[in-house]
Amino acid sequence: MKEYRNVECKRCGYQWYSEQFAEDGKVPEQCTRCYQDSVREIPEPPTRIDIWKEELVKKKNELPGKIKETRHRAIIWKENNKLLISLINTGIIITLLVAALIYFLFIR
């Protein structure tokens, strides 16, 4: 496997692989090109699995909020449409009564 560049000079932008950083985790004190004391580590690029994991955790954290929002919308809709719900229930009852009346008068 090809070793990636793990440290970078902040001043000149030179990037190189440091065995000292790979083994001990200590950033070198000086840049090998400009010999300045401004060296920082370069984080490893995220893999596809890491990206998918972050997206999954994000969706998992958003899910309870979406459930609460949907439940809240349903309650609000029910409160705002009580008249419509009662009219539909009344229509169903009247239709069943008419069907029962027709059944008992004409079919039986």
Secondary structure, DSSP 8 states (H G I E B T S, - for coil): ------EEETTT--EE--HHHHHH----SS-TTT--S-EEE------HHHHHHHHHHHHHHHHHHHHHHHHHHHHHHHHHTHHHHHHHHHHHHHHHHHHHHHIIIII-
